[in-house]
Amino acid sequence: MAMARMKFHVAVTEESLARLNGHAKDERDREETWIAERRRERLVPGMPRRAAAAVRRDIRADVARMRRTGEFGGTRDDIVARAVQEELCARGLDRKWPKPPEGEVEAPGRRWGTPPSQPMGGGGYSHRVSVNLPYALGDTVRRAAYWTSKDSVAALQDWADRWGDGIEVTMREAERNGIPAELALLAAASRPSAPQSALEIRDRLRQQVLTTGDLIRAAIDRAAGRDQQEVPGAAGH
C-alpha cells in the first residue's frame, strides 16, 4: 500500500529550485553508480536466471534500506521530507500539536495579515515547487505553523481592526469577499493613518508569523546546501 502523502505548493527563488534539483540529480547519479557497481560485482556471466534475479532483488532491497537510513537521498520528495524533519527538530517544533480549529489550516493563500516574504518575480519567489510529504509529517508542519503563529496572527487582526490594512490589501480583500470597490475605498479612507510606531509593531508581529511555506523553504535551503556525499562503498573502485 502506498504511503499517504500531503502536497504543498511552495514559492521559491530560482536559485533555491536550481540547487534543489541539482542536489536531487547528484543523489540519483550516486545511486545509479552504486547499483551499476554492485551489479558488476555480483552478476557473473552465465549465472542462472533465477540466481541473477535474486541478486537484482537483493540490490533493490539494499537501495531501499539505504534510502531509509539516508545513505542515499532518494527522490526529490524524499530529500525535502528528510530536511523538513530536520528543520522541525532544529526549531524545537518536532512534537505533537493539538488539532487546529476546523477549517483553519485548510484556508487557501497566506496566513491572515502576512504579506509575501518576497514578491513574485524581480529576484523574489519567481518559481513554484510541489512537495509531497508523508501525511503525518505534513500534518505536523501545518499544526506547528498554526499554533506557533496563532497569537501573532490574532494581534495582527486586532491591529488591522484599529488601523486598517492599507489600500492594496483592502481592495484585494474586498474583491475576494465581493464587496464593491467604492465601499472598500470609503472604509479605508475613514480610518486614521497608522503612525510609525504602530507600523513597527505590525512589522514585528509579521516577523513572528511562521507559515508552512517558511518551513518548507527553509528545509529546501537546508537540503540544497548540503555537500555531495561520496558513493557508499565506492572506495577502491
Contacts in CASP RR format, 6 or more apart in sequence:
PFRMAT RR
TARGET T0000
AUTHOR 0000-0000-0000
METHOD contacts of the structure
MODEL  1
MAMARMKFHVAVTEESLARLNGHAKDERDREETWIAERRRERLVPGMPRR
AAAAVRRDIRADVARMRRTGEFGGTRDDIVARAVQEELCARGLDRKWPKP
PEGEVEAPGRRWGTPPSQPMGGGGYSHRVSVNLPYALGDTVRRAAYWTSK
DSVAALQDWADRWGDGIEVTMREAERNGIPAELALLAAASRPSAPQSALE
IRDRLRQQVLTTGDLIRAAIDRAAGRDQQEVPGAAGH
3 134 0 8 1.000
3 135 0 8 1.000
4 134 0 8 1.000
4 135 0 8 1.000
5 77 0 8 1.000
5 132 0 8 1.000
5 133 0 8 1.000
5 134 0 8 1.000
5 135 0 8 1.000
6 132 0 8 1.000
6 133 0 8 1.000
6 134 0 8 1.000
6 135 0 8 1.000
6 137 0 8 1.000
6 138 0 8 1.000
6 139 0 8 1.000
6 142 0 8 1.000
7 130 0 8 1.000
7 131 0 8 1.000
7 132 0 8 1.000
7 133 0 8 1.000
8 130 0 8 1.000
8 131 0 8 1.000
8 132 0 8 1.000
8 133 0 8 1.000
8 138 0 8 1.000
8 141 0 8 1.000
8 212 0 8 1.000
8 213 0 8 1.000
8 216 0 8 1.000
9 128 0 8 1.000
9 129 0 8 1.000
9 130 0 8 1.000
9 131 0 8 1.000
10 128 0 8 1.000
10 129 0 8 1.000
10 130 0 8 1.000
10 131 0 8 1.000
10 212 0 8 1.000
10 213 0 8 1.000
10 216 0 8 1.000
10 217 0 8 1.000
10 220 0 8 1.000
11 116 0 8 1.000
11 120 0 8 1.000
11 125 0 8 1.000
11 127 0 8 1.000
11 128 0 8 1.000
11 213 0 8 1.000
11 217 0 8 1.000
12 20 0 8 1.000
12 125 0 8 1.000
12 127 0 8 1.000
12 128 0 8 1.000
12 129 0 8 1.000
12 217 0 8 1.000
12 220 0 8 1.000
13 118 0 8 1.000
13 123 0 8 1.000
13 124 0 8 1.000
13 125 0 8 1.000
13 126 0 8 1.000
13 127 0 8 1.000
14 123 0 8 1.000
14 126 0 8 1.000
14 127 0 8 1.000
16 217 0 8 1.000
16 220 0 8 1.000
16 221 0 8 1.000
16 224 0 8 1.000
17 127 0 8 1.000
17 129 0 8 1.000
19 221 0 8 1.000
19 224 0 8 1.000
19 225 0 8 1.000
20 76 0 8 1.000
20 79 0 8 1.000
20 80 0 8 1.000
20 129 0 8 1.000
20 220 0 8 1.000
20 223 0 8 1.000
20 224 0 8 1.000
21 76 0 8 1.000
22 224 0 8 1.000
23 79 0 8 1.000
23 223 0 8 1.000
23 224 0 8 1.000
23 225 0 8 1.000
23 226 0 8 1.000
23 228 0 8 1.000
24 74 0 8 1.000
24 75 0 8 1.000
24 76 0 8 1.000
24 79 0 8 1.000
26 228 0 8 1.000
27 72 0 8 1.000
27 73 0 8 1.000
27 74 0 8 1.000
27 79 0 8 1.000
28 74 0 8 1.000
30 72 0 8 1.000
30 228 0 8 1.000
30 229 0 8 1.000
30 231 0 8 1.000
31 63 0 8 1.000
31 72 0 8 1.000
31 73 0 8 1.000
31 74 0 8 1.000
33 231 0 8 1.000
33 234 0 8 1.000
34 63 0 8 1.000
34 72 0 8 1.000
34 231 0 8 1.000
34 232 0 8 1.000
34 233 0 8 1.000
34 234 0 8 1.000
35 59 0 8 1.000
35 63 0 8 1.000
37 231 0 8 1.000
37 234 0 8 1.000
37 237 0 8 1.000
38 59 0 8 1.000
38 62 0 8 1.000
39 55 0 8 1.000
39 56 0 8 1.000
39 59 0 8 1.000
42 55 0 8 1.000
42 58 0 8 1.000
42 59 0 8 1.000
43 52 0 8 1.000
43 55 0 8 1.000
43 56 0 8 1.000
47 55 0 8 1.000
63 72 0 8 1.000
66 72 0 8 1.000
66 232 0 8 1.000
67 73 0 8 1.000
67 74 0 8 1.000
67 78 0 8 1.000
70 82 0 8 1.000
71 232 0 8 1.000
72 232 0 8 1.000
73 79 0 8 1.000
73 82 0 8 1.000
77 131 0 8 1.000
77 132 0 8 1.000
77 133 0 8 1.000
79 223 0 8 1.000
80 131 0 8 1.000
80 133 0 8 1.000
80 216 0 8 1.000
80 219 0 8 1.000
80 220 0 8 1.000
80 223 0 8 1.000
81 131 0 8 1.000
81 133 0 8 1.000
81 134 0 8 1.000
81 137 0 8 1.000
82 223 0 8 1.000
83 219 0 8 1.000
83 220 0 8 1.000
83 222 0 8 1.000
83 223 0 8 1.000
84 133 0 8 1.000
84 137 0 8 1.000
84 138 0 8 1.000
84 141 0 8 1.000
84 215 0 8 1.000
84 216 0 8 1.000
84 219 0 8 1.000
85 94 0 8 1.000
85 137 0 8 1.000
86 219 0 8 1.000
86 222 0 8 1.000
87 215 0 8 1.000
87 218 0 8 1.000
87 219 0 8 1.000
87 222 0 8 1.000
88 94 0 8 1.000
88 140 0 8 1.000
88 141 0 8 1.000
88 144 0 8 1.000
88 215 0 8 1.000
91 215 0 8 1.000
93 140 0 8 1.000
93 144 0 8 1.000
93 148 0 8 1.000
93 215 0 8 1.000
94 140 0 8 1.000
97 140 0 8 1.000
97 143 0 8 1.000
97 144 0 8 1.000
97 146 0 8 1.000
97 147 0 8 1.000
98 143 0 8 1.000
98 147 0 8 1.000
99 143 0 8 1.000
100 142 0 8 1.000
100 143 0 8 1.000
100 146 0 8 1.000
100 147 0 8 1.000
104 146 0 8 1.000
105 142 0 8 1.000
105 143 0 8 1.000
105 145 0 8 1.000
105 146 0 8 1.000
110 116 0 8 1.000
110 211 0 8 1.000
111 145 0 8 1.000
111 149 0 8 1.000
111 153 0 8 1.000
111 209 0 8 1.000
111 211 0 8 1.000
112 153 0 8 1.000
112 156 0 8 1.000
112 157 0 8 1.000
113 153 0 8 1.000
113 156 0 8 1.000
113 157 0 8 1.000
113 160 0 8 1.000
113 165 0 8 1.000
113 169 0 8 1.000
113 206 0 8 1.000
113 209 0 8 1.000
114 153 0 8 1.000
114 156 0 8 1.000
114 206 0 8 1.000
114 209 0 8 1.000
114 211 0 8 1.000
115 206 0 8 1.000
116 125 0 8 1.000
117 125 0 8 1.000
117 214 0 8 1.000
118 124 0 8 1.000
118 125 0 8 1.000
119 125 0 8 1.000
120 126 0 8 1.000
129 220 0 8 1.000
131 216 0 8 1.000
133 141 0 8 1.000
141 212 0 8 1.000
141 215 0 8 1.000
141 216 0 8 1.000
142 212 0 8 1.000
144 210 0 8 1.000
144 215 0 8 1.000
145 210 0 8 1.000
145 211 0 8 1.000
145 212 0 8 1.000
145 213 0 8 1.000
145 214 0 8 1.000
145 215 0 8 1.000
148 210 0 8 1.000
149 208 0 8 1.000
149 209 0 8 1.000
149 210 0 8 1.000
149 211 0 8 1.000
152 205 0 8 1.000
152 206 0 8 1.000
152 208 0 8 1.000
152 209 0 8 1.000
153 209 0 8 1.000
155 205 0 8 1.000
156 202 0 8 1.000
156 205 0 8 1.000
156 206 0 8 1.000
156 209 0 8 1.000
159 198 0 8 1.000
159 201 0 8 1.000
159 202 0 8 1.000
159 205 0 8 1.000
162 198 0 8 1.000
163 191 0 8 1.000
163 192 0 8 1.000
163 193 0 8 1.000
163 194 0 8 1.000
163 198 0 8 1.000
163 202 0 8 1.000
164 170 0 8 1.000
164 188 0 8 1.000
164 191 0 8 1.000
164 194 0 8 1.000
165 173 0 8 1.000
165 188 0 8 1.000
166 188 0 8 1.000
167 185 0 8 1.000
167 188 0 8 1.000
170 184 0 8 1.000
170 185 0 8 1.000
170 187 0 8 1.000
170 188 0 8 1.000
171 181 0 8 1.000
171 184 0 8 1.000
171 185 0 8 1.000
173 179 0 8 1.000
173 184 0 8 1.000
174 180 0 8 1.000
174 181 0 8 1.000
174 183 0 8 1.000
174 184 0 8 1.000
175 181 0 8 1.000
194 202 0 8 1.000
END
